[in-house]
């Protein structure tokens, strides 16, 4: 988030030009030099986190995820689940969303044993 702040070592209060180790332009692409208003910078990756968020029929999940990413402030989808709650149909459906937006699939593995 860039709120357009400066610091005393840049604005002339203490110095001008900033510190050698604090050059924000070194990690910000030229297209991002202009500071957009905060309202325009705030976007979200929606995180389906509690329990197993693929533990339902694929068509239900498709509608749910589509509704989430269709929100204008959402720029990605994060899905928390368990390995035993993901099948090939889920993977294909999640892959379709990955063609459209950022998707991360998080596997909670509390145990590597079946019992």
N, CA, C and O of each residue as an XYZ file, in Angstrom:
460
protein
N       0.847     -1.165      0.000
C       0.000      0.000      0.000
C       0.887      1.221      0.000
O       1.744      1.368      0.871
N       0.698      2.073     -0.939
C       1.456      3.321     -1.012
C       0.501      4.466     -0.745
O      -0.354      4.779     -1.573
N       0.650      5.091      0.415
C      -0.209      6.211      0.785
C       0.424      7.551      0.449
O      -0.114      8.599      0.808
N       1.566      7.527     -0.239
C       2.191      8.756     -0.668
C       3.024      9.456      0.389
O       3.323     10.642      0.242
N       3.412      8.754      1.459
C       4.216      9.365      2.512
C       5.635      9.638      2.030
O       6.099      9.055      1.050
N       6.302     10.522      2.727
C       7.719     10.773      2.523
C       8.395     10.540      3.871
O       7.803      9.916      4.752
N       9.617     11.026      4.049
C      10.276     10.926      5.349
C      11.170     12.145      5.530
O      11.436     12.856      4.561
N      11.647     12.407      6.762
C      12.464     13.589      7.018
C      13.777     13.601      6.226
O      14.349     14.665      5.986
N      14.251     12.422      5.822
C      15.489     12.358      5.038
C      15.240     12.563      3.549
O      16.179     12.529      2.753
N      14.002     12.773      3.172
C      13.680     13.030      1.764
C      13.081     14.418      1.559
O      13.301     15.043      0.521
N      12.329     14.900      2.540
C      11.576     16.151      2.323
C      12.313     17.418      2.741
O      11.761     18.513      2.631
N      13.549     17.292      3.218
C      14.326     18.464      3.596
C      14.330     18.770      5.072
O      15.095     19.630      5.509
N      13.506     18.102      5.864
C      13.497     18.342      7.304
C      14.852     17.989      7.910
O      15.394     18.750      8.711
N      15.398     16.836      7.527
C      16.718     16.399      7.985
C      17.708     16.415      6.823
O      18.840     16.872      6.979
N      17.298     15.931      5.688
C      18.156     15.854      4.505
C      17.269     15.862      3.266
O      16.046     15.970      3.360
N      17.902     15.747      2.113
C      17.191     15.716      0.839
C      17.694     14.499      0.062
O      18.890     14.207      0.075
N      16.802     13.799     -0.603
C      17.214     12.682     -1.452
C      17.067     11.319     -0.812
O      17.067     10.315     -1.524
N      16.943     11.242      0.485
C      16.741      9.963      1.149
C      18.027      9.220      1.440
O      19.119      9.682      1.107
N      17.888      8.083      2.054
C      19.027      7.232      2.419
C      19.411      6.331      1.253
O      18.570      6.020      0.410
N      20.654      5.916      1.198
C      21.133      5.048      0.122
C      20.406      3.707      0.125
O      20.183      3.136     -0.942
N      20.036      3.198      1.277
C      19.391      1.883      1.376
C      17.871      1.948      1.272
O      17.213      0.913      1.373
N      17.306      3.110      1.077
C      15.855      3.255      1.062
C      15.405      3.930     -0.229
O      14.845      5.026     -0.204
N      15.650      3.278     -1.337
C      15.237      3.808     -2.631
C      14.029      3.009     -3.101
O      14.179      1.944     -3.700
N      12.844      3.517     -2.832
C      11.618      2.788     -3.189
C      11.511      2.493     -4.671
O      10.888      1.504     -5.058
N      12.102      3.324     -5.504
C      12.017      3.079     -6.942
C      12.768      1.815     -7.354
O      12.535      1.296     -8.446
N      13.655      1.315     -6.512
C      14.397      0.105     -6.858
C      13.527     -1.147     -6.796
O      13.863     -2.152     -7.421
N      12.437     -1.113     -6.071
C      11.564     -2.280     -6.010
C      10.145     -1.985     -6.473
O       9.226     -2.763     -6.220
N       9.975     -0.864     -7.145
C       8.665     -0.498     -7.659
C       8.795     -0.268     -9.160
O       9.631      0.528     -9.589
N       7.982     -0.951     -9.965
C       8.094     -0.762    -11.413
C       7.729      0.661    -11.809
O       6.950      1.320    -11.122
N       8.293      1.134    -12.918
C       8.005      2.511    -13.349
C       6.510      2.800    -13.502
O       6.069      3.928    -13.286
N       5.747      1.797    -13.867
C       4.305      2.023    -14.034
C       3.614      2.331    -12.715
O       2.485      2.822    -12.704
N       4.285      2.045    -11.599
C       3.672      2.268    -10.290
C       4.188      3.529     -9.598
O       3.860      3.764     -8.435
N       4.963      4.318    -10.267
C       5.526      5.512     -9.636
C       4.426      6.487     -9.220
O       4.499      7.069     -8.138
N       3.425      6.670    -10.047
C       2.300      7.536     -9.691
C       1.542      6.883     -8.537
O       1.192      5.704     -8.602
N       1.296      7.646     -7.496
C       0.572      7.117     -6.337
C      -0.926      7.280     -6.562
O      -1.432      8.397     -6.675
N      -1.618      6.166     -6.626
C      -3.066      6.201     -6.764
C      -3.700      6.461     -5.404
O      -3.098      6.160     -4.373
N      -4.896      7.011     -5.391
C      -5.605      7.182     -4.122
C      -5.782      5.826     -3.419
O      -5.911      4.793     -4.077
N      -5.786      5.841     -2.105
C      -5.936      4.611     -1.319
C      -7.133      3.802     -1.794
O      -7.042      2.582     -1.927
N      -8.243      4.464     -2.049
C      -9.460      3.774     -2.485
C      -9.182      2.918     -3.724
O      -9.753      1.836     -3.864
N      -8.312      3.391     -4.622
C      -8.009      2.644     -5.843
C      -6.965      1.556     -5.632
O      -6.840      0.649     -6.454
N      -6.211      1.639     -4.530
C      -5.165      0.651     -4.281
C      -5.666     -0.577     -3.524
O      -5.051     -1.640     -3.598
N      -6.760     -0.444     -2.808
C      -7.237     -1.529     -1.952
C      -7.968     -2.571     -2.790
O      -9.031     -2.304     -3.352
N      -7.391     -3.736     -2.862
C      -8.000     -4.894     -3.518
C      -7.780     -6.081     -2.597
O      -6.973     -6.003     -1.671
N      -8.480     -7.171     -2.834
C      -8.435     -8.295     -1.917
C      -8.267     -9.622     -2.635
O      -8.786     -9.832     -3.731
N      -7.534    -10.505     -1.991
C      -7.559    -11.915     -2.353
C      -8.521    -12.539     -1.361
O      -8.260    -12.547     -0.158
N      -9.621    -13.057     -1.856
C     -10.615    -13.637     -0.957
C     -10.114    -15.016     -0.515
O      -9.702    -15.834     -1.337
N     -10.159    -15.250      0.779
C      -9.565    -16.447      1.370
C     -10.654    -17.317      1.976
O     -11.226    -16.975      3.011
N     -10.936    -18.432      1.335
C     -11.854    -19.427      1.887
C     -11.010    -20.292      2.812
O     -10.310    -21.193      2.350
N     -11.069    -20.027      4.118
C     -10.122    -20.608      5.052
C     -10.681    -21.667      5.995
O     -10.081    -22.737      6.097
N     -11.778    -21.437      6.681
C     -12.130    -22.405      7.715
C     -12.589    -23.753      7.141
O     -13.390    -23.815      6.208
N     -12.063    -24.804      7.718
C     -12.409    -26.185      7.378
C     -11.933    -26.548      5.964
O     -10.850    -26.127      5.558
N     -12.714    -27.312      5.220
C     -12.275    -27.833      3.908
C     -13.139    -27.212      2.815
O     -14.277    -27.625      2.597
N     -12.592    -26.234      2.147
C     -13.362    -25.404      1.222
C     -13.470    -25.962     -0.183
O     -13.758    -25.229     -1.130
N     -13.240    -27.265     -0.320
C     -13.567    -27.987     -1.548
C     -14.456    -29.181     -1.214
O     -14.691    -30.042     -2.062
N     -14.941    -29.231     -0.001
C     -15.756    -30.348      0.473
C     -17.225    -30.083      0.161
O     -18.049    -29.909      1.060
N     -17.535    -30.055     -1.144
C     -18.900    -29.821     -1.623
C     -18.933    -30.220     -3.099
O     -17.897    -30.513     -3.697
N     -20.115    -30.225     -3.668
C     -20.254    -30.530     -5.090
C     -19.535    -29.475     -5.922
O     -19.548    -28.290     -5.587
N     -18.915    -29.912     -6.995
C     -18.124    -29.007     -7.828
C     -18.936    -27.845     -8.371
O     -18.439    -26.719     -8.400
N     -20.157    -28.077     -8.799
C     -20.966    -26.978     -9.340
C     -21.299    -25.944     -8.273
O     -21.352    -24.749     -8.562
N     -21.522    -26.394     -7.050
C     -21.750    -25.448     -5.951
C     -20.491    -24.607     -5.736
O     -20.571    -23.387     -5.593
N     -19.334    -25.264     -5.715
C     -18.069    -24.552     -5.534
C     -17.839    -23.557     -6.671
O     -17.408    -22.428     -6.439
N     -18.128    -23.981     -7.892
C     -17.953    -23.106     -9.058
C     -18.765    -21.810     -8.887
O     -18.251    -20.715     -9.114
N     -20.026    -21.948     -8.489
C     -20.883    -20.763     -8.281
C     -20.336    -19.885     -7.155
O     -20.273    -18.662     -7.283
N     -19.948    -20.515     -6.066
C     -19.434    -19.790     -4.907
C     -18.164    -19.016     -5.264
O     -18.068    -17.823     -4.976
N     -17.203    -19.674     -5.879
C     -15.941    -19.026     -6.244
C     -16.169    -17.946     -7.305
O     -15.554    -16.881     -7.250
N     -17.049    -18.218     -8.265
C     -17.332    -17.227     -9.300
C     -17.951    -15.974     -8.686
O     -17.563    -14.857     -9.030
N     -18.906    -16.155     -7.785
C     -19.511    -14.997     -7.123
C     -18.450    -14.185     -6.375
O     -18.486    -12.954     -6.372
N     -17.521    -14.879     -5.752
C     -16.476    -14.187     -4.992
C     -15.553    -13.381     -5.909
O     -15.284    -12.211     -5.638
N     -15.072    -13.989     -6.978
C     -14.112    -13.270     -7.824
C     -14.783    -12.263     -8.744
O     -14.102    -11.419     -9.328
N     -16.092    -12.331     -8.887
C     -16.790    -11.319     -9.673
C     -16.932     -9.993     -8.920
O     -17.277     -8.972     -9.515
N     -16.666    -10.013     -7.615
C     -16.726     -8.770     -6.843
C     -15.615     -7.850     -7.350
O     -14.484     -8.301     -7.527
N     -15.912     -6.579     -7.586
C     -14.928     -5.676     -8.196
C     -13.670     -5.426     -7.366
O     -12.655     -5.002     -7.918
N     -13.706     -5.670     -6.081
C     -12.531     -5.440     -5.233
C     -11.674     -6.697     -5.063
O     -10.613     -6.639     -4.443
N     -12.119     -7.821     -5.602
C     -11.393     -9.084     -5.443
C     -10.476     -9.301     -6.637
O     -10.905     -9.232     -7.789
N      -9.195     -9.566     -6.341
C      -8.195     -9.777     -7.391
C      -7.605    -11.185     -7.352
O      -6.686    -11.492     -8.111
N      -8.117    -12.027     -6.487
C      -7.597    -13.387     -6.411
C      -8.420    -14.235     -5.474
O      -9.296    -13.752     -4.756
N      -8.107    -15.522     -5.507
C      -8.853    -16.525     -4.762
C      -7.859    -17.423     -4.044
O      -6.949    -17.965     -4.671
N      -8.021    -17.586     -2.740
C      -7.212    -18.516     -1.946
C      -8.166    -19.525     -1.328
O      -9.169    -19.157     -0.716
N      -7.846    -20.793     -1.494
C      -8.740    -21.866     -1.050
C      -7.971    -22.785     -0.104
O      -6.984    -23.411     -0.491
N      -8.433    -22.856      1.128
C      -7.863    -23.777      2.099
C      -8.682    -25.059      2.111
O      -9.911    -25.016      2.152
N      -8.000    -26.197      2.077
C      -8.707    -27.476      2.043
C      -7.790    -28.587      2.530
O      -6.710    -28.328      3.061
N      -8.228    -29.819      2.347
C      -7.453    -31.011      2.687
C      -7.189    -31.801      1.413
O      -7.999    -31.758      0.487
N      -6.083    -32.516      1.348
C      -5.790    -33.302      0.145
C      -6.880    -34.318     -0.195
O      -7.152    -34.566     -1.370
N      -7.501    -34.903      0.822
C      -8.525    -35.913      0.556
C      -9.883    -35.314      0.192
O     -10.857    -36.045      0.013
N      -9.949    -33.984      0.082
C     -11.184    -33.316     -0.326
C     -11.044    -32.642     -1.689
O     -11.838    -31.770     -2.041
N     -10.040    -33.048     -2.446
C      -9.820    -32.491     -3.781
C      -9.727    -33.654     -4.763
O      -8.916    -34.565     -4.600
N     -10.581    -33.599     -5.789
C     -10.514    -34.633     -6.823
C     -10.180    -33.991     -8.168
O      -9.994    -32.777     -8.249
N     -10.104    -34.793     -9.208
C      -9.737    -34.292    -10.543
C     -10.714    -33.228    -11.038
O     -10.311    -32.249    -11.665
N     -11.999    -33.426    -10.752
C     -12.993    -32.441    -11.180
C     -12.755    -31.087    -10.497
O     -12.863    -30.038    -11.132
N     -12.427    -31.122     -9.192
C     -12.098    -29.884     -8.473
C     -10.871    -29.202     -9.087
O     -10.856    -27.987     -9.280
N      -9.859    -29.992     -9.386
C      -8.620    -29.442     -9.947
C      -8.897    -28.761    -11.290
O      -8.395    -27.667    -11.549
N      -9.693    -29.404    -12.137
C     -10.040    -28.793    -13.429
C     -10.784    -27.478    -13.236
O     -10.487    -26.481    -13.894
N     -11.755    -27.489    -12.327
C     -12.549    -26.292    -12.068
C     -11.668    -25.173    -11.503
O     -11.780    -24.027    -11.936
N     -10.809    -25.486    -10.559
C      -9.908    -24.479     -9.989
C      -8.943    -23.971    -11.063
O      -8.597    -22.790    -11.080
N      -8.512    -24.857    -11.951
C      -7.662    -24.452    -13.064
C      -8.343    -23.449    -13.980
O      -7.696    -22.537    -14.495
N      -9.641    -23.611    -14.187
C     -10.391    -22.644    -14.996
C     -10.347    -21.252    -14.360
O     -10.197    -20.249    -15.057
N     -10.479    -21.201    -13.038
C     -10.397    -19.914    -12.346
C      -8.983    -19.349    -12.422
O      -8.800    -18.135    -12.512
N      -7.986    -20.229    -12.387
C      -6.590    -19.777    -12.451
C      -6.265    -19.143    -13.802
O      -5.324    -18.356    -13.903
N      -7.032    -19.477    -14.836
C      -6.838    -18.826    -16.129
C      -7.368    -17.393    -16.117
O      -7.007    -16.579    -16.967
N      -8.219    -17.101    -15.156
C      -8.900    -15.801    -15.079
C      -8.312    -14.866    -14.023
O      -8.339    -13.646    -14.187
N      -7.779    -15.442    -12.933
C      -7.307    -14.631    -11.814
C      -6.250    -15.409    -11.039
O      -6.006    -16.583    -11.316
N      -5.635    -14.757    -10.083
C      -4.679    -15.426     -9.197
C      -5.437    -16.432     -8.335
O      -6.480    -16.105     -7.770
N      -4.917    -17.652     -8.232
C      -5.515    -18.680     -7.384
C      -4.406    -19.372     -6.601
O      -3.373    -19.741     -7.161
N      -4.628    -19.543     -5.310
C      -3.728    -20.378     -4.522
C      -4.575    -21.444     -3.831
O      -5.676    -21.181     -3.349
N      -4.026    -22.641     -3.802
C      -4.693    -23.776     -3.171
C      -3.820    -24.210     -2.010
O      -2.686    -24.649     -2.199
N      -4.357    -24.082     -0.816
C      -3.601    -24.369      0.402
C      -4.079    -25.693      0.984
O      -5.259    -25.868      1.289
N      -3.136    -26.619      1.131
C      -3.472    -27.914      1.711
C      -3.058    -27.941      3.172
O      -1.880    -27.792      3.496
N      -4.042    -28.132      4.057
C      -3.745    -28.326      5.468
C      -3.465    -29.804      5.696
O      -4.333    -30.653      5.495
N      -2.257    -30.093      6.113
C      -1.875    -31.487      6.345
C      -1.463    -31.593      7.812
O      -0.316    -31.332      8.175
N      -2.415    -31.976      8.629
C      -2.141    -32.082     10.050
C      -1.451    -33.393     10.403
O      -0.771    -33.491     11.424
N      -1.631    -34.393      9.555
C      -1.015    -35.695      9.792
C      -0.737    -36.360      8.456
O      -1.501    -36.193      7.505
N       0.344    -37.109      8.378
C       0.626    -37.855      7.154
C       0.155    -39.297      7.264
O       0.383    -40.108      6.366
N      -0.507    -39.608      8.383
C      -0.988    -40.959      8.624
C      -2.499    -41.027      8.468
O      -3.201    -40.062      8.772
N      -3.002    -42.160      7.998
C      -4.439    -42.330      7.801
C      -5.221    -42.468      9.101
O      -6.420    -42.190      9.117
N      -4.592    -42.881     10.174
C      -5.333    -43.096     11.428
C      -5.077    -42.058     12.459
O      -5.636    -42.124     13.554
